[in-house]
Every structure is written in C-alpha cells, then in structure tokens.
Amino acid sequence: MDHPGADGAHRIGPYALLGRQRTVGGGEVFAARTDEGQLVTVTVVRPELAADSRFRDRFRAAVDAARTLSGAFLVPVVDADADAPVPWLATEFTAGLPLRQAVDRHGPLSEPALRVLADGLARALAALHSAGTVHGEVSPDSVLLTMDGPRITALGIVGATGSLAPSPTDDMFELGSTVLFAASGGEPDTGSLPVSLREVIGGCLYPEPPDRPTAEQLVDYLRRQDLPALKGSWLPPAVTADMAAAAAAVGSASAQGRGQGLIPPPPVIAAGTGVSRRKLIIGLAGGAAILGGSAAALAFAGDSSPAPGGRAAGPGSTARSASSPGARSTSASSASPSSTDGPKAIVLAGPDAAKAWSGAGKHAPTCLEASDKVVMVVTDTATSFLDATTGKSVFPQLNTSNDFGTTSLKYPTAYADGVFYLLCDTPSQSGLLAAFDAASGKVKWATKMADTDPGGGTNTAMYVSHYVAVAGNTVYVCGTLLELDGEYSAESATNGYIRAFNAATGKGLWRVRGTDINNVLVPPSGSHLLATSAVPGKKPGRVQMIDAGRKGARGWKVSVPYGGFYFTTGWPLTCYAAGLFLFAGGNGDTLFAVDAATGSEKWHQRFDSKSGDQVRIGTPFSSLDGATVYVPIGSDLAAVATADGTLKWVARLDGASESGTSNMFNAALRVSGKSAQCSADTVFATDSAKTLWAIDAATGRARWKYRDPGQPDVGFLWTVGGDHVFIASHLTVTAIAAHAR
C-alpha cells in the first residue's frame, strides 16, 4: 500500500515500519520502531478513508478520547496524527496473538478461556463507553490474546471507519460475534457456546439493539455466576507455545511474578475480581535502518579519517584527524551516471530464471540449508535431505523439526565442513542443537541446550536461541535470555548471550552473557567474534570484539553514536572479510573497516545521497573469498574492495515495490534476516518487490531474476549451496543454477 506523506516507502511520522502484521477495520497494522529503538504498533488508515473529511473528524475525536483511557484490557495510545496525508495511530507494543490466528491454527477456545475472553472484552468496552466513545469494530482481528487476558487494539481508528458513527450496542453485537467465533472455530453456531455463556452472549446478538446487554451488565452477569476460579493458564498450551515463539522472535521478555520458565503465571479469575494484572512484555528487536525518501544515487564523501593510533574511536565524528599508518579514507565524488570518478550505476534487468528442478512435499518447509551436494529441508514435522542436483530424497527422514523456522530475526540452521547444524525439537524433547552428517544424513550428536552449561549449575533464565553459526571446530548459538525479574522498561537493555559448543561432540565449551551482547557476528574462521549493542531510546550503541580464544572475554570496543539499530537480535548486522570487521557508523551513513583482532581502523567510506536524503547503510555482506564487500543502501547495492574501500560497481533496482513504493534491497532495511548471499561468482539478493536477483559479482549486471507470484505474504525461504540457489515457497522447493537463463 502507498503511504503518501510518509518519509519514504517504509516510514510514517517518526516511525520506521518493520513489517505488516494484519488488517483491522479501516487500517493496516504494522510493527514499527523509533530511530532510538522503541517498538510500537502503528495502524495506518486506508487512503479511501483518509480522503473522507467526516472520517477525519471522527478519527480526531476518537484519538482524543483514546488518549485519556486506561484499563487492563486496552492497549494504550502513545502517538497519532489525524491531519497527516495518511492518518495514523501508534499504540504501545503488546505481546500476543490475534484471536483469529490462534483459533484458525489451534481451534476453538475452552469454556474457561471463553469466559476470560468475554469478561476482558466487556471490561475494555465498559471503559470505552463510560468515557463516551466506542470501538466500532471488535473482531477476531482487533483482539489480541496475551498471557494476562485479551486486549482490544487499534483504539481510535476502527471506531471511526464506518459511514455512520457506531454505537455502544454495535460494540456489544461485535463482542458477541467475536466470542462466538472463538467458541465455534468460525462457524456462527450459538450451540457451540458453553451453557454459562449461551444466554448472555446470545443476548449480545439480539437483532434489536436496545435488547442487547451493556458492557457493565455483561461484566456483572459473569461476576454473579460465581464460578470456581480458573486454575492454570487461561490459554491452551499450543497457543502459549506460539506466544513463546513470538517472544523468541523479537528478542527478550521480562515479566512480573515468580513463574517458572518462559511464560509467567497465568491470570487468576475469581468472583468479582476479573483477570489479574500481569504483563508479558517483549524486549525490543528487529530494528531497521531506513533510507529516507526513495533510494537515490549515492555519492562517496570520505570526510572522516581514522583517529590517531589507528583506533576507530567514535565512528560518527566528521572532524578530520591524523591518519594512522595503513589507514585511509576513500573518496569518490559520485556513483551517479554523471560521475567521472565512479562507475556508472547499472540498472538491474535480466531474463527470468530457468529452474533446474522443482518438487512438492506434504509439509511447508520452515528452514532450508544446503551444501553443493545436499539440501536439508526442515518442516514442522520432520527433517529431509534432497539431492542438490535432482531434488530426489537421498537419506531417511528424521523426526527433528522446527515449528517456526527461519524468520527475519531467527536463523536456526548452518552448514560447514560436511555437517549440517539445526536448532530443533523432537516428539520427546525440545530445545536441541543437533548435528547431521551431510554424507549420510545420520545424527552425529544432539545436545539439550538446557543441559550444556559448564559447571552443572541450574539456569534461572530461559535461553532463547536466534542464530547458529560455525567457525572452525566450534559451533556458536546466540540469542537472548528471558528472565522473570519483576521489572521492565521500554528503555531496558537486552540481556544477550553467546554459547560455544565443540563441533565434533556437541559438548558445551563456554558461555557469556550481558547487556552488551545484542547482535553477534561469527566469522567463518578465526577466534574473534563481533557483538553489537544498544539501549532503545538512548545513545550511543557499541561494537565490541569477543575473544573466543579466551572463552568469550571482551576485547576492544568502539562507540557508535547512531547505533539504535544495533539493539536488533538475530541475524548479524555486521560483516567480516579478509581479517576485517565492517559495520555502519557515523549517522548510519559510513562504513567502517577495522582490524578484527585490534580494532584499528583501516579505512572508512561515507555514502551521500545526491538528492540530499538521509542515507542509512543496510547490512553489509562479503564475497566468499573476502575480497569484496557489498553495501546495500535503499535501491542501490555498492561493491567495494575490502582492501581499501574502492568502489567497484553499483547495481540499482528500478520500478516499484509490492506496495507500489520505491523498490529496495531487503538487506538495506535491516529487518529481513539473511536476505543476501553469495556463491563463488554470483551475488544473490531479494528486493521489496519479492524478486530474487542473481548478479554477476565481477560486473554488477543481472544474470537472471526469479519471482513466484504465489509465494507467501512474508516471501519465500531461500539459501545458497555450491553454485545453486534453493527456494521454498509453500509446499514447493525449487533449484536454480547461478548461471541459469
């Protein structure tokens, strides 16, 4: 969808839009983040409603009313702009699952859960109606299930969407319809309502509005039934497992109380008290570095030099200082077609890819990993191995699975030296790190993550795994810790961790944890890791070496003034090539290259936009031989020499994204995980038009493009093995050769 008046294709107001979550009434709901790292939920009004002056009046009034409201079952409004070209509303980020998703996936709710749902919704509407406002579209899409009860979202927008202003009795009818949906699994059958709710929910569905109960009457009705208090979780285990996965996907969690494990104690429902007030709040993750405005022609500025002594002290300083031996600051006037110093940008255009093979399975893959000979396909039920040349099964299927798989923040697979690694579950165990022999498909070892801490101590924190990587003889698992510490703030730092295992045996070697570990880069070789960190709403961030040879001891560190995006967990936001660590600094517009062992700056390169827009460097990545680093910036992908930062070529996307705005490389957005990879001579990258490009690493010209019109909304999974790329879309796995046409 287009957002006129927004700052580029992926911003609205002061918020970077991270990804669309769902549609609610008259708006599209996005996860979003401030430049300082604070996570919120933003609902953007549909353009046709924004053009209606009557809607704007009702929206403005609804927002004003919503700002004054508070309640256990309402999601607070934090910001809004009713006068923007596209009106929008920002609410506090709330961890939970939409009711529709929970019911569609796991079936109808039980009677105790339905009572909690009805009571929570009624209490929320009672608060709204007593303040003289209405919601307007209580539905399975606008209701979130959280650990401490239901929440009504999108306050201020959906109540303003109709051609006629809704009334409190309309809210009650929709409450009844929503509870009926949860009881029946989608079929409008009142016979599916439990006896304790059939009368009152049936009353909410009366055709005559005056005959429907008020929200206060519904709350009182449930209280007077005086049924036994709910024991245990109000939601079924499968739903709470989905919530745990959601918590893991966005980073860390903190909750009040003394619960055991990932999910804190459930709400207790007793006569006259309603749902207890407990909070499961998700730590911020999934940051974005966004190119302001459309992706414009880039120019190299090179106006910053290494600090004396060679240390990259405070990337972001633009004052010229003395250069140390071996360090240089590159400069090119422009990468635009008019430049005489830099190469002309190459607009990507190529033929459709020719498939090497394609085949369908019974279950949709959740993870893919490949060598030059074998493709590992993981689903929510099993792990299979396919011949990379033919797509035929080559080894017996294993019972290891990963329900939630690869996401923008999680990458649970790795391959190195003839071994596949997978974070997985089996029917009898969860939380495993497993290694499979790529030559036979047999399990080499499987380690229960909770049992691998050296010293035999008992963990009081839950390790949530985001990313597995291999370097030499060591396997690393990186992630965040979930702790029931009783306190949480939107400015709290994430407590991250790195755990090291012997690649041959799976034995735990060492582990480190701390608030200075958010995002971790594991190079394919060597003993130096790179950790980045930042606290939302505060500056600066930090880039820090972790010395694996000294069991995770902290090494050199560099402050990054504009480092809010380094709060992101999961797939690395930094890069390693030829003994150098490369990362974005300055105002997010400068690429720094430092010695991995010492932190001494070798060179840096600042990128400017010829249009004057703010530039934000995306996630850099390197060629397999380490000689070239690729820097995604909006619609441009720049190839620079690792040795000195010299520009080699610039490839440029043309056309529009899927939503009709400027097309950009997903790697430029810092929200798409592993969205760019390399083979020996080809660069593979996806864009926001859901196209996969194969780019000649020597010239920057497209070899081919691939697009699947029927791919999932979140895009297809893909990975590179040898000289092929492997793509999973729904039930189908497809192979394409790097040089295929």
C-alpha positions in Angstrom: 0.0 0.0 0.0 1.2 3.5 -0.7 1.7 6.0 2.2 1.6 9.5 0.7 3.3 11.9 3.0 5.4 9.3 4.8 9.1 9.6 4.9 9.9 7.1 2.1 8.4 3.8 1.5 9.0 2.4 4.9 8.3 5.3 7.3 5.3 7.1 8.6 5.6 10.0 11.0 8.6 9.3 13.3 8.4 5.6 12.9 10.2 3.0 10.7 7.7 0.4 9.6 9.2 -3.0 10.2 6.5 -5.2 8.7 2.8 -5.5 8.2 1.0 -7.7 10.8 -2.6 -7.7 9.8 -5.6 -5.6 8.6 -8.0 -4.2 11.2 -11.1 -2.3 10.1 -10.0 0.7 8.1 -6.3 0.3 8.7 -3.2 -1.7 8.1 -1.3 -2.7 11.3 2.5 -2.6 11.3 5.2 -3.3 13.8 7.3 -0.2 13.9 10.2 1.4 15.7 11.5 4.8 16.5 15.0 5.8 15.5 16.0 5.3 19.1 14.8 1.7 19.1 11.4 1.9 20.9 9.0 -0.6 19.5 5.3 0.3 18.9 2.4 -0.8 16.8 1.3 1.6 14.1 -2.1 1.4 12.4 -2.2 3.3 9.1 -5.5 4.4 7.7 -6.6 3.3 4.3 -6.3 6.0 1.6 -10.0 6.0 0.7 -10.9 6.7 4.3 -8.3 9.4 4.6 -10.0 11.2 1.8 -13.3 11.4 3.7 -13.5 14.6 5.8 -16.2 13.1 8.0 -13.9 10.2 8.8 -11.1 12.6 9.8 -13.4 14.4 12.2 -14.4 11.2 13.9 -10.9 9.9 13.9 -9.6 13.0 15.6 -12.3 12.8 18.2 -11.7 9.1 18.7 -8.0 9.6 19.2 -8.5 12.4 21.7 -10.8 10.2 23.7 -8.5 7.2 23.4 -5.5 9.2 24.8 -7.4 9.6 28.1 -8.3 6.0 28.5 -6.6 3.3 30.6 -7.5 -0.1 31.6 -6.2 -3.7 32.0 -7.7 -4.7 28.6 -7.0 -1.7 26.5 -3.8 -1.1 24.5 -2.7 2.5 25.3 -2.3 5.1 22.6 1.1 6.7 22.5 1.0 8.9 19.4 -1.2 9.8 16.4 -1.6 12.3 13.6 -5.1 12.8 12.4 -4.1 15.6 10.0 -1.3 13.7 8.1 -1.9 13.0 4.4 -2.4 9.4 5.6 -3.7 9.5 9.2 -2.0 7.0 11.6 -2.2 5.9 15.2 0.7 4.4 17.3 -0.1 2.3 20.3 2.0 0.6 22.9 3.6 -2.6 21.6 1.8 -5.6 23.2 3.0 -9.2 23.0 0.2 -11.6 21.9 -1.5 -13.4 19.1 -4.5 -12.2 17.2 -7.6 -14.2 18.2 -8.2 -15.2 14.6 -4.7 -16.6 14.2 -5.0 -18.6 17.4 -8.4 -20.1 16.6 -7.5 -20.8 12.9 -4.4 -22.6 14.0 -5.5 -24.3 17.2 -9.2 -24.5 17.1 -12.0 -23.2 19.5 -11.2 -22.0 23.0 -12.3 -23.9 26.1 -15.1 -22.7 28.3 -12.8 -21.2 30.9 -10.8 -19.3 28.2 -14.1 -18.1 26.6 -15.1 -16.7 30.0 -11.8 -14.8 30.3 -12.2 -13.5 26.8 -15.8 -12.3 27.3 -15.0 -10.7 30.7 -11.9 -8.9 29.4 -13.6 -7.6 26.3 -16.6 -6.4 28.3 -14.3 -4.6 30.8 -12.5 -2.9 27.9 -15.7 -1.8 26.3 -17.1 -0.6 29.7 -14.1 1.7 30.0 -14.6 3.0 26.4 -18.4 3.5 26.8 -18.1 5.2 30.2 -15.7 7.7 28.5 -18.3 8.5 25.8 -16.6 6.7 23.0 -17.0 3.4 21.1 -14.6 1.0 19.5 -16.5 0.3 16.3 -15.0 -3.0 15.2 -14.4 -5.5 17.9 -13.4 -8.6 15.9 -11.1 -11.6 15.9 -8.5 -9.3 14.1 -8.7 -6.5 16.6 -8.5 -8.7 19.7 -5.1 -9.9 20.9 -4.7 -12.8 23.3 -2.0 -12.2 25.8 -0.8 -14.1 28.9 -2.8 -11.8 31.2 -6.0 -11.8 29.2 -7.4 -10.3 26.0 -6.6 -6.9 24.7 -8.5 -4.7 22.3 -6.3 -2.9 19.8 -6.4 -0.1 17.2 -8.3 2.3 19.5 -9.3 5.4 17.8 -9.2 4.1 14.2 -11.7 1.3 13.8 -14.3 3.3 15.8 -14.1 6.0 13.1 -14.3 3.8 10.0 -17.9 3.4 9.1 -20.1 5.8 7.1 -22.3 6.1 10.2 -20.9 6.5 13.7 -21.1 3.2 15.6 -22.9 3.0 18.9 -22.2 1.1 22.1 -24.8 -1.5 21.1 -22.9 -2.1 17.9 -19.8 -2.9 20.1 -21.8 -5.4 22.1 -23.0 -7.2 19.0 -19.5 -7.4 17.8 -18.3 -8.7 21.2 -20.9 -11.4 20.9 -19.8 -12.3 17.4 -16.2 -12.4 18.5 -16.8 -14.7 21.4 -19.0 -16.9 19.2 -16.1 -17.1 16.7 -13.7 -18.2 19.5 -16.2 -20.9 20.7 -17.1 -22.3 17.3 -13.9 -22.0 15.4 -15.5 -19.7 12.9 -18.9 -21.2 12.3 -21.8 -19.0 13.5 -23.4 -21.7 15.7 -24.7 -20.5 19.0 -25.0 -24.1 20.1 -21.2 -24.1 20.4 -21.3 -21.6 23.3 -21.0 -23.2 26.7 -24.1 -23.1 28.9 -22.5 -20.5 31.2 -22.2 -18.0 28.3 -25.1 -19.1 26.0 -27.7 -16.7 27.4 -25.6 -13.6 27.8 -23.6 -13.9 24.5 -26.8 -14.8 22.7 -28.3 -11.6 24.1 -25.4 -9.6 22.6 -26.5 -11.0 19.2 -30.2 -9.9 19.5 -31.2 -8.1 16.3 -32.8 -5.2 18.2 -30.0 -3.0 19.7 -32.0 -2.0 22.8 -32.3 -5.6 23.7 -28.6 -6.2 24.0 -26.9 -6.0 27.4 -24.5 -3.2 28.1 -20.8 -3.9 28.8 -21.3 -3.3 32.5 -24.2 -5.7 32.6 -22.1 -8.4 30.9 -19.3 -7.9 33.5 -21.8 -8.1 36.3 -23.5 -11.2 34.9 -20.3 -13.1 34.8 -19.3 -12.0 38.3 -22.6 -13.1 39.7 -22.3 -16.6 38.3 -19.6 -17.1 41.0 -18.0 -20.0 39.1 -14.8 -21.6 40.5 -11.6 -19.6 39.9 -9.6 -20.7 36.9 -6.6 -22.9 37.7 -3.5 -22.8 35.5 -3.1 -21.0 32.2 -6.2 -19.5 30.6 -5.0 -20.5 27.2 -4.2 -23.9 25.8 -0.5 -25.0 25.7 -0.4 -24.8 21.9 -1.3 -21.1 22.0 1.1 -20.2 24.8 3.8 -22.0 22.8 3.0 -19.7 19.9 3.4 -16.8 22.2 6.7 -18.1 23.4 7.8 -18.3 19.8 6.7 -14.8 19.2 8.7 -13.7 22.3 11.7 -15.5 21.0 11.3 -13.9 17.5 11.6 -10.4 18.8 14.3 -10.8 21.4 13.8 -10.9 25.1 11.0 -10.8 27.6 10.5 -9.7 31.1 7.5 -10.4 33.3 6.3 -9.7 36.7 5.8 -12.6 39.1 7.7 -15.7 40.0 6.7 -18.1 37.2 8.8 -21.0 36.1 10.1 -21.0 32.5 9.3 -18.7 29.6 5.7 -17.9 30.3 4.8 -16.2 33.6 1.9 -17.4 35.8 -1.5 -17.1 34.1 -4.2 -14.7 35.2 -6.4 -15.9 38.1 -10.1 -15.4 37.6 -12.1 -15.2 40.8 -15.6 -14.0 41.5 -15.8 -10.2 41.5 -12.1 -9.7 40.6 -11.8 -10.4 36.9 -8.4 -11.0 35.3 -5.3 -10.2 37.4 -2.9 -7.6 36.1 0.3 -9.3 35.0 2.3 -8.3 32.0 4.4 -10.2 29.5 6.4 -7.5 27.7 8.6 -8.3 24.8 12.1 -6.8 24.6 12.7 -4.7 21.6 14.2 -6.3 18.5 14.0 -6.2 14.7 15.4 -2.7 14.3 15.6 -1.0 11.0 18.0 1.4 9.3 15.9 3.1 6.7 16.9 5.2 3.8 14.9 8.4 4.0 12.9 9.1 0.9 13.3 7.0 -2.2 16.6 5.3 -2.8 18.7 7.9 -4.6 22.0 8.0 -6.4 24.9 7.6 -4.0 28.0 9.7 -3.6 31.1 8.9 -1.6 32.2 11.7 0.7 35.1 10.3 2.7 35.2 13.2 5.1 36.2 11.3 8.2 39.7 9.8 9.0 41.0 7.3 11.4 41.8 8.5 14.9 45.4 8.8 15.9 46.8 5.3 16.6 44.5 3.7 14.2 41.6 3.0 16.5 38.2 3.8 15.1 37.3 6.0 18.1 33.7 7.1 17.9 32.6 6.4 14.3 30.4 9.3 13.6 33.0 12.1 14.1 33.2 14.1 11.0 36.2 16.1 12.1 39.3 15.5 10.1 42.1 13.9 12.1 45.6 12.5 11.5 45.7 9.2 9.7 47.5 6.3 11.1 49.8 4.1 9.1 47.9 1.7 6.9 44.6 3.6 7.2 43.0 5.6 4.5 39.8 7.4 3.8 38.5 6.8 0.3 36.7 9.4 -1.7 34.7 9.4 -4.9 32.6 12.3 -6.0 29.6 10.3 -7.0 28.4 6.9 -8.1 25.8 8.5 -10.3 25.9 8.3 -14.2 27.4 11.8 -14.3 30.4 10.9 -12.2 33.8 10.8 -13.8 35.4 9.3 -10.7 33.0 6.5 -10.0 31.4 3.8 -12.2 28.0 4.3 -13.7 25.2 2.7 -11.8 23.8 -0.4 -13.5 20.0 -0.7 -13.5 19.2 -4.4 -12.9 17.4 -6.1 -15.7 17.6 -9.7 -16.7 15.7 -12.7 -18.0 13.5 -15.0 -15.9 15.5 -17.8 -14.3 15.3 -21.3 -15.7 14.6 -23.9 -13.0 17.0 -26.8 -12.6 14.3 -28.8 -10.8 11.2 -28.3 -8.7 9.2 -30.6 -6.4 6.5 -30.5 -3.8 6.2 -32.1 -0.4 3.5 -32.7 2.1 4.5 -30.0 4.6 5.7 -26.5 4.0 9.5 -26.0 4.8 10.3 -23.8 7.7 14.1 -23.9 7.2 16.5 -24.5 4.3 20.2 -25.1 4.4 22.4 -26.5 1.6 25.8 -27.8 0.6 26.9 -28.2 -3.0 25.5 -31.8 -2.9 22.6 -31.9 -0.4 19.7 -29.7 0.6 18.4 -30.0 4.2 14.7 -29.3 4.3 13.1 -28.8 7.8 9.4 -28.6 8.4 7.2 -28.5 11.5 7.1 -32.4 11.5 10.5 -33.7 10.2 13.8 -33.1 8.5 14.6 -34.4 5.0 17.6 -34.4 2.7 17.4 -33.9 -1.0 20.0 -34.4 -3.8 21.0 -30.9 -4.8 21.3 -32.0 -8.5 18.0 -33.8 -8.8 15.7 -32.8 -5.9 15.2 -36.5 -5.0 15.3 -37.7 -1.4 18.7 -39.2 -0.6 18.5 -40.2 3.1 15.8 -41.4 5.5 13.7 -38.7 7.1 14.5 -37.7 10.7 12.0 -36.7 13.4 13.7 -33.4 14.2 11.6 -30.4 13.4 11.4 -26.6 13.8 7.9 -25.2 14.0 8.7 -21.5 13.4 11.8 -21.8 11.4 13.7 -19.1 9.6 12.3 -15.6 10.2 13.6 -12.0 9.9 15.2 -12.4 13.3 15.9 -16.2 13.6 18.2 -18.4 11.5 18.3 -21.8 13.1 20.5 -23.7 10.6 24.1 -23.7 9.5 26.4 -25.8 7.3 30.2 -26.2 7.5 32.8 -28.9 6.6 30.3 -31.6 5.7 28.0 -31.1 8.6 24.5 -29.6 8.9 23.5 -27.9 12.2 20.0 -27.3 13.4 18.2 -25.8 16.4 15.2 -28.2 16.7 12.7 -30.3 18.7 11.8 -33.9 18.6 8.5 -35.5 19.7 10.0 -36.2 23.1 12.5 -33.3 23.6 12.7 -29.6 22.9 15.5 -27.1 22.7 18.0 -29.3 20.9 21.2 -28.4 19.0 21.7 -31.2 16.5 24.5 -32.0 14.0 23.8 -34.2 10.9 26.4 -35.8 8.7 25.8 -34.4 5.2 27.2 -37.5 3.6 24.8 -39.9 5.3 22.0 -37.9 6.8 22.7 -39.5 10.2 22.7 -37.7 13.5 26.3 -37.1 14.7 25.1 -35.7 18.0 22.3 -33.8 19.7 22.7 -31.6 22.7 19.9 -30.5 25.0 20.6 -26.8 25.3 19.4 -26.5 28.9 21.9 -29.3 30.0 25.1 -27.9 28.5 26.1 -25.2 30.9 29.6 -25.9 32.3 29.7 -26.5 36.0 26.3 -28.2 36.2 24.6 -25.1 37.5 20.8 -24.6 37.3 19.7 -21.9 34.9 17.3 -19.4 36.3 16.9 -17.7 32.9 15.5 -19.2 29.7 17.9 -19.2 26.8 16.1 -18.2 23.6 18.1 -19.1 20.5 18.1 -16.8 17.5 21.1 -17.8 15.4 23.5 -20.7 14.9 26.9 -20.4 13.2 30.1 -22.3 12.8 33.7 -21.2 12.9 36.4 -23.9 12.7 35.9 -26.5 15.4 33.3 -24.5 17.3 29.5 -24.1 16.9 28.0 -21.0 18.4 24.4 -20.4 19.4 23.5 -16.7 20.0 20.3 -15.3 21.4 18.7 -13.6 24.4 17.7 -14.6 27.9 14.2 -14.4 29.3 14.2 -13.6 33.0 11.4 -13.2 35.4 13.0 -10.2 37.1 9.8 -8.4 38.1 10.7 -5.2 36.3 10.6 -4.0 32.7 11.1 -0.7 30.9 10.9 0.2 27.3 14.5 1.5 27.8 15.7 -1.7 29.3 18.7 -3.3 27.8 18.5 -6.8 26.3 20.5 -9.5 28.1 22.1 -11.5 25.3 24.3 -14.5 25.2 26.8 -16.5 23.2 27.2 -20.2 23.8 30.1 -22.2 22.3 30.0 -26.0 21.6 32.5 -28.5 20.4 31.6 -29.1 16.7 32.7 -32.7 16.9 30.9 -33.8 20.0 28.3 -31.1 20.9 29.9 -30.6 24.3 29.4 -27.2 25.9 32.7 -25.2 26.0 31.8 -21.8 27.4 29.2 -19.2 27.5 29.0 -15.4 28.1 26.0 -13.2 28.7 25.4 -9.5 29.2 23.6 -6.4 28.1 26.5 -5.6 25.8 25.6 -8.5 23.6 22.6 -7.9 21.3 23.6 -8.9 17.8 26.6 -11.2 17.2 28.7 -11.9 14.1 30.5 -15.2 13.9 33.1 -15.2 11.1 33.7 -18.4 9.2 37.2 -18.6 10.6 39.3 -17.2 13.3 38.7 -16.7 17.1 37.3 -13.2 17.1 33.5 -12.5 17.2 31.8 -9.2 17.0 29.0 -8.2 19.3 26.9 -5.0 18.9 24.6 -3.5 21.5 22.4 -0.5 22.1 19.6 0.5 24.5 16.4 1.7 23.0 15.9 5.5 23.3 19.5 6.0 24.4 22.8 6.6 22.6 25.4 5.6 21.7 25.5 2.0 20.7 28.6 -0.1 20.9 30.6 -2.5 18.7 32.8 -4.9 20.7 35.1 -7.8 19.9 34.5 -11.1 21.8 37.6 -13.2 22.0 36.6 -16.9 21.6 40.2 -18.0 22.2 39.8 -16.6 25.7 36.3 -18.2 26.3 34.4 -15.1 25.4 36.5 -12.5 27.1 35.6 -8.9 26.0 38.1 -7.2 23.7 38.3 -3.8 22.1 35.2 -1.8 21.8 34.0 1.2 19.7 31.2 3.6 20.5 28.7 4.1 17.7 26.7 7.4 18.2 23.9 6.5 15.8 23.5 2.9 16.9 19.9 2.3 17.8 19.5 -0.4 15.2 22.2 -2.4 16.9 19.6 -3.4 19.5 18.4 -5.9 17.0 18.9 -9.6 17.8 19.2 -12.4 15.4 20.9 -12.4 12.0 24.2 -10.3 12.1 24.0 -6.6 11.1 27.8 -6.5 10.6 30.3 -8.2 8.3 33.6 -10.0 8.3 36.0 -10.1 5.3 39.8 -10.8 5.0 40.6 -10.2 8.7 38.4 -7.1 8.9 35.1 -6.3 10.7 32.9 -3.9 8.8 30.0 -2.0 10.3 27.9 1.1 9.9 28.7 4.1 12.0 28.6 7.9 11.8 25.0 8.9 11.3 24.3 5.4 9.8 25.9 6.6 6.6 29.5 5.5 7.0 31.0 2.0 6.6 34.0 1.4 8.9 36.6 -1.3 8.3 38.6 -2.3 11.4 41.2 -5.0 12.1 39.3 -7.8 13.8 42.0 -8.5 16.3 42.9 -5.0 17.4 40.0 -2.7 16.4 42.4 -0.4 14.5 40.7 1.4 11.7 41.9 0.5 8.2 39.5 2.7 6.2 36.1 4.1 6.2 33.7 5.2 3.5 30.8 7.7 3.8 27.8 7.5 1.5 25.8 10.5 0.5 22.6 10.8 -1.5 22.7 13.2 -4.4 19.1 14.2 -3.6 20.1 15.2 -0.1 18.1 12.4 1.6 19.5 10.9 4.7 21.4 7.7 3.9 21.3 4.6 6.1 23.6 1.8 5.3 21.9 -1.7 5.4 23.6 -4.9 6.4 26.9 -5.3 4.6 28.0 -8.8 3.4 31.1 -10.2 1.8 32.1 -12.4 -1.1 33.2 -16.0 -0.3 36.8 -15.1 -0.8 36.5 -11.9 1.3 37.9 -9.7 -1.4 34.7 -7.7 -1.9 32.1 -6.2 0.5 28.6 -5.5 -0.8 26.9 -2.5 0.8 23.1 -2.3 0.3 21.6 1.3 0.6 18.0 1.6 -0.4 17.7 0.7 -4.1 21.5 0.6 -4.6 24.0 -2.2 -4.0 27.6 -1.0 -4.0 30.5 -3.4 -4.4 33.7 -2.1 -2.7 37.2 -3.6 -2.4 37.8 -5.0 1.1 41.4 -3.9 1.0 40.8 -0.2 0.7 37.1 0.6 0.2 37.5 1.4 -3.5 34.2 1.4 -5.3 33.9 -1.4 -8.0 30.4 -1.1 -9.2 26.9 0.0 -8.2 23.8 -2.1 -9.1 20.4 -0.3 -8.9 16.9 -1.5 -8.6 14.2 0.0 -10.8 10.4 0.1 -10.5 8.1 -0.2 -7.6 7.9 -2.5 -4.6 5.0 -4.8 -4.0 3.2 -2.0 -2.2 3.7 0.5 -5.0 6.5 2.5 -3.4 10.2 2.6 -4.3 11.8 -0.8 -4.7 14.6 -1.5 -2.3 17.0 -4.3 -1.4 15.7 -6.2 1.6 19.3 -6.2 3.0 19.1 -2.4 3.1 16.2 -2.4 5.5 17.9 -4.4 8.3 14.7 -6.2 9.0 14.8 -9.2 6.7 17.4 -11.5 8.1 19.6 -13.4 5.6 18.3 -11.6 2.5 21.6 -11.5 0.6 24.1 -14.3 0.0 27.0 -15.2 -2.4 28.3 -18.1 -4.4 31.8 -18.1 -5.8 31.0 -15.7 -8.6 27.4 -14.6 -8.0 25.6 -12.2 -5.6 22.0 -13.2 -4.7 19.7 -10.6 -3.2 16.0 -10.2 -2.7 14.1 -6.9 -3.0 10.8 -5.4 -1.7 9.1 -6.4 -4.9 9.6 -10.0 -3.7 12.1 -10.7 -6.5 15.3 -12.7 -6.2 18.2 -11.3 -8.3 21.3 -13.2 -9.4 24.0 -10.6 -10.0 27.4 -11.2 -11.7 29.9 -10.5 -8.9 32.5 -9.2 -11.4 30.3 -6.7 -13.3 27.2 -5.9 -11.2 24.9 -7.0 -14.0 22.0 -9.2 -13.5 22.3 -12.8 -14.7 18.6 -13.5 -14.0 15.6 -12.7 -11.8 13.1 -15.0 -10.1 9.7 -14.2 -8.8 7.0 -16.5 -7.5 3.5 -14.9 -7.9 2.0 -17.4 -5.4 4.7 -17.0 -2.7 3.6 -16.5 0.9 3.0 -12.9 2.2 6.2 -13.0 4.1 8.1 -14.1 0.9 9.9 -17.4 0.1 12.7 -19.1 2.0 16.0 -19.5 0.2 19.6 -20.5 0.6 22.7 -21.0 -1.5 24.6 -24.2 -1.8 27.5 -24.5 -4.2 26.5 -22.8 -7.5 22.8 -23.2 -6.9 20.1 -21.3 -5.0 17.3 -23.3 -3.4 13.9 -21.7 -2.9 11.0 -22.9 -0.7 7.5 -21.5 -1.4 4.6 -23.1 0.4 5.0 -26.8 -0.3 7.4 -26.5 -3.2 11.2 -26.5 -3.3 12.9 -25.2 -6.4 16.6 -25.2 -7.5 18.1 -22.6 -9.9 21.7 -22.6 -11.1 23.7 -19.4 -10.6 24.3 -19.2 -14.4 20.8 -20.4 -15.4 18.9 -18.4 -18.0 
